């Protein structure tokens, strides 16, 4: 199995402040991960109560739900070599694709579609992408309750 295309959502600066729990309400981040071709792509859906990242191109901070995920495509040369479905594919990454949404259902549907589309851009069948969700509540959110 090859290395993940992008599975670093819980990066070292964030890892120390995350608490995985089942008994708190869904206020925090939702990791939405797609798996196909022996690799994975994970994006983050920031929900009310969490601060979405702020950078050039980020969506309006007033959006209650903010989806952030890498976007990529296959290239003939250059890029980063990745093992996908047992084959080496050169992949070029675009800037993260932040989007703001007014409600959770629309945000989740768009996030799942985005993840499937990225695998489709590598030539994989989008319907074969397995989607999983993981709720992550920050220590700040947990103590604010």
C-alpha positions in Angstrom: 0.0 0.0 0.0 1.4 3.4 -1.0 1.7 6.5 1.1 -1.4 8.6 1.5 -1.8 11.5 -1.0 -2.8 13.8 1.9 -3.5 12.4 5.2 -1.9 15.0 7.4 -4.9 16.9 8.6 -3.9 16.3 12.2 -0.5 18.0 11.8 2.0 18.4 14.7 0.8 21.9 15.6 -2.8 20.6 16.0 -2.1 17.2 17.3 -1.4 18.3 20.9 -4.8 20.1 21.2 -7.1 17.4 19.9 -9.3 15.1 21.9 -11.2 12.2 20.4 -14.4 11.6 22.2 -17.9 10.2 21.6 -19.9 11.8 24.3 -19.6 15.5 23.4 -22.0 17.2 20.9 -20.8 17.5 17.3 -19.1 20.9 17.7 -15.6 20.8 16.3 -14.0 19.5 13.2 -15.2 16.7 11.1 -12.5 14.8 9.1 -13.9 13.5 5.9 -11.7 10.9 4.3 -11.9 9.0 1.1 -10.0 5.8 0.4 -9.4 4.2 -3.0 -6.6 2.7 -5.0 -4.6 2.0 -1.8 -4.4 5.6 -0.7 -6.4 8.2 1.1 -7.3 11.9 1.0 -8.6 13.7 4.1 -10.2 17.1 4.3 -11.5 19.1 7.3 -15.0 20.4 7.8 -14.9 23.1 10.5 -18.2 23.3 12.3 -19.6 26.0 14.6 -17.5 26.5 17.6 -14.2 25.9 15.8 -12.0 28.5 14.2 -11.5 27.7 10.5 -8.0 28.6 9.1 -7.6 32.2 8.0 -5.4 32.8 4.9 -5.6 34.3 1.5 -8.5 32.6 -0.4 -10.2 31.3 2.8 -14.0 31.7 2.8 -15.9 34.3 4.7 -15.4 33.8 8.4 -19.1 34.2 8.9 -19.9 30.9 7.2 -20.8 28.4 10.0 -19.4 25.4 8.1 -16.1 25.6 6.3 -14.6 22.8 4.2 -10.8 22.8 3.5 -9.1 20.1 1.5 -6.3 19.7 -1.0 -7.1 19.4 -4.7 -4.8 17.6 -7.1 -4.5 16.0 -10.6 -2.3 13.6 -12.5 0.6 15.0 -14.5 2.9 13.4 -17.0 6.0 14.8 -15.5 6.9 16.7 -12.4 4.7 16.7 -9.3 5.0 14.1 -6.6 5.1 10.4 -7.3 2.4 8.5 -5.5 1.4 4.8 -5.6 -2.2 4.6 -6.6 -3.8 1.3 -7.4 -0.4 -0.3 -7.6 0.9 2.2 -10.2 3.2 5.2 -9.8 1.3 8.4 -10.8 2.8 11.9 -10.7 0.4 14.1 -8.8 0.4 17.9 -8.8 -1.3 19.7 -5.9 -3.4 22.9 -6.2 -4.0 25.3 -3.4 -6.4 24.0 -0.7 -10.0 24.5 -1.8 -11.8 26.3 1.1 -15.6 26.7 0.8 -18.1 28.1 3.2 -21.6 26.6 3.7 -24.7 27.7 5.7 -25.7 24.2 6.8 -24.1 20.9 7.7 -25.9 18.7 5.1 -24.8 20.8 2.2 -21.2 21.0 3.5 -21.0 17.3 4.0 -22.4 16.5 0.5 -19.9 19.0 -1.1 -17.0 17.6 0.9 -17.8 14.0 -0.1 -18.2 15.1 -3.8 -14.8 17.0 -3.6 -13.0 13.9 -2.3 -14.5 11.6 -4.9 -13.7 14.1 -7.7 -10.0 14.1 -6.7 -9.8 10.3 -7.1 -11.6 10.6 -10.4 -8.9 13.1 -11.6 -6.4 10.3 -11.1 -8.4 7.9 -13.2 -10.1 6.0 -10.4 -13.8 5.2 -10.4 -15.4 7.8 -8.2 -18.1 5.4 -7.1 -15.4 3.1 -5.7 -14.2 5.7 -3.2 -15.0 4.7 0.4 -16.0 7.7 2.5 -15.6 7.8 6.3 -16.2 10.6 8.8 -14.4 11.2 12.1 -15.4 14.0 14.6 -12.6 15.7 16.4 -13.3 18.1 19.2 -10.6 20.4 20.3 -9.6 20.6 23.9 -10.7 24.3 23.9 -14.2 23.2 22.7 -14.4 20.5 25.3 -13.5 22.8 28.2 -15.9 25.5 27.0 -18.9 23.3 27.5 
